[in-house]
Amino acid sequence: MLTIGKKQFNSRLLLGTGKYPSFAIQKEAVDVSETNILTFSVRRMDIFEASQPNFLERIDLKNYDLLPNTAGAKTAEEAVRTAKLAKASGLCDMVKVEVIGCDKTLLPDPVETLRATEELLKEGFIVLPYTSDDVVLARKLEELGAHAIMPGASPIGSGQGIINPLNLSFIIEQANVPVIVDAGIGSPKDAAFAMELGADGVLLNTAVSASHDPVKMAEAMKLAVEAGRLGYEAGRIPKKRYATASSPTEGISI
């Protein structure tokens, strides 16, 4: 099971709730994914427009843990304020810290991410900071007390997959908390690869919501995460330069 803080989850797939073609497709995709954790942007949810109900009103919240994110924050202060607003709803005590430092690449600001993580930990949150694939930054976030580390595979929404598997493997090797690969996943192949590297989970949104068939893609991602985890636990064979016969050569008649 995936353990984050004192919480345990059966699924290692975390799913975003934005940019789906309709609420009906969104709900069906969430159902077939069998995720336990749904993430959403606090600042993009209009709680005042009664004629436009949000997705959270259409699902049974008892079946999910909610992971609000602080998307849109440019400073630690903004991220902390957004997280407190989410917690005040009474729906959640986990938060994904997201402090963007570059509007073009949407890469996180490392300094502000550290500051926000430290403050929210003091406030008693279960904190999951979104970060780049910086090995040292990941270690420093864990040293602060972060409950999980969420390095991006590639820029948010780019669908490029894992562009730096070496750094990602270093982060996984040194971590004593879950490593959840976040951002840039484009296909089930990418999700399976992340899990084969030893990641504890995968968070994705656009790869499902912007696909031609979000429901089928949600199921594909679920299976990819499961297959990748099983492959990691089983242990792949080493790569060799030359062929090795798959059948024994002893006892073959001449």
N, C-alpha and C positions, 0 to 999 in steps of 0.2 A: 504494500500500500504506500501511497505518497503521503508523507508526513510533513506538515508545515506548522511550526510551532506546536501547539497541542492538538491540532486538527489532523484527521486522517481521511484520505480519499481513496476510493476504488479506482477512479479514472486518472490517468496521467495526461489527459488532454484538457487544456483550459481554453474556453471558447469566448471570443468577443461577440458583442451583440449589435454592432453597427453596420450600416450600409447594405442591409438586405433589401431585396426587391419589394418585400411586403412582410407584414407581421406574421401572416400565415406561413410563409416559407421559412421565416426566421424560427418560428416555434417548431416546425417540423424538423429543421436542421438541428436544432438544439436537442430535440428528443432522440433522433437517431445517433447523435454523437455520443450519447450516454455520459456526457461530461458531468462532473459534480460542481464545477466552479465556472461562474459566468462573470465576465468583466465588462465594465461599461464606463464611459466618460461622464463624470459628475457634471462637468461644465457644459456638456452638450445635451443634457436632459432637461427639457422644459417642463418644470413641475407646475407652472402656472396656467398652461394652455389646456383647459379641460376638454376641448374638442379634438385634441390630438393626444390620445392616451399613449403612454410609453409602454415599451415591451414588458417591463417588470410587472405591470398591472395585469398581464395576460397569462402569466405562468404561476404555478404553485411554488411560492418561495420556500416552502418547507423542503423541497427536493434539491435545493441548490445552496451553495455558499456563494455570496456575492463578493466580487473583488473590484471595488471602484478604483478607477485610476485618476491621476491628477493631470491628465492630458490638457495642454494649453498653458500650463504653468511655465514661467520663464525664470522664476526665482524660488528659493526655498520657502520664503514666506507665503507665496501664492500656493505652493504645493501643500503646505501645512494647513492653510486656511481651507482649501478644497477638501482635504482629508477629514478635517473636523466637521465640515458640513455633511459629508457622507455618513460619518459615525453618528451624528446627531439624529439621523433618520431612524436609528435603531435597527437597521437592516444588516449591519456588518461591522466587524472590528478588524478586518484585514484591509490593507490598502497597497496598491501598486504605485510606487513613487515614480513619476515621470516628469522630469524637468528638462525641457528641450533647450539646447544651447545654440542650435543652428537651424534656421528656418528652411534652408535649401535641402539639407541632408536629413533633418529631423534627428540628428544625433544628440544624445543627452549631454547636459552640462555636468562634468564630473564633480566640480566643487560644490555647486548648488545641490546636486543629488546627495552628496555626503552630508551636507548641512541639514537637508530635509529629513534624511533617514535618521540622523542623530536626534533631531527634535521629536519626531513622531515616535521613536522608541521610548523617549522619556515620557511621552503622553500615553504609553501603554498599548499602542497599536501593534498588530502583527504586520511587519513591514517587508514588502517585496520590491526592492528597487530595480528599475529598468536601467541597464547600463550598456555601454559598448562592450566589445570583446577585449577590453583592457584587463590583463591578468592581475596587475598590481591593484587597480581600482576594485576589482572583484574581491580581492583579499581584504582590503581596507574596509569595505562595506560589511563583510562578514565579521571582522574584528570589532566593528561598532556594535554588532548584535543583530544584524539583519537576519530574518528568518528564512530567507531564500534569496538567491541571486538570479537575475533575469537578463542575461546577456543577449544582445541582438545577433541574429544570424547574418543579417544585412539590413540596409535601411528600411524603415517602416513602410509596408505596403509595396515594396519593390518587387517581391516575388523572386529575388535572385537566389534564394536558398542560402546555404552556409558558404560564405566566401572565405572564411579563415578557420578551417577546422583545426588547425594546429593550436591557435590561441584558445579556441573553445575547449579543446581537450586539456590544455594546461589549467584552465579555470575549473574544469570538472575534477581533475586529479587532486587539486589542492583544497577543494571545498569540503567542509564538514557540515554544510547545510545543503538543501536541495538546489540544484541548478536547473532552471526552467528556461529553455531557449525561447526567446520572444522576438518577434519582428523579422520580416523578410522571407518567411516560409512561403513557398509557392506551390508545392505539389506534395503528394504523399511520399514521394521519394525523399524529399527534404526532411520531412518529419521522421521518417524511418532512420535516415542517416543521423539525425540529431540524437535519437534514442540509442542507436548503435554505438555512438561515441561515449555513451554513458550518462547522458542527460537524464534527469529525473522526471522531466515533463516537457511539454511543448505548449506554448500559448500562441494562438493564431486567430485571425479574424478575416482579413481580406481574401486570403487563399480560399476560404469557403464562401463568404458572402458575395464576392465578385466573380465567382466561377459561373459557368453556363448553367450548372445544375447544383445549387448549394446543398440540397438535401443529399444527393449522391456523394458530393465531395466531403460532406461532414462525416458520412459513414466511411469513406475511403481514408480519411485522416484518422478516424478512430482505429481502424484496422492497422494502419501504418504505424501508429504509436505503439500498439500492442505488439506487432511483429518486431519492430525495432528493439523494444525492451526485451522480448524473449531472445532475440539474436544476441543482444549484449550479455544477457545472463548465461546463455549457452556457451559463448566464447567462440569467435570465428577462427577458422584455420589460418595459420600464417601464410602470407604471400610468398611464393617461391619463383625463382627465375626460370626454372625448367619444369617440365611436366613430371608428374608422379603417377604411376599406374594406379588406378582405383581398384584393380583386382590383384590378389596375391599371385606371385609368380612361382611359388613353391608347388611342386607336384604336377606341373603342366607336362603333358606327354609330348615327346619329341617325335 
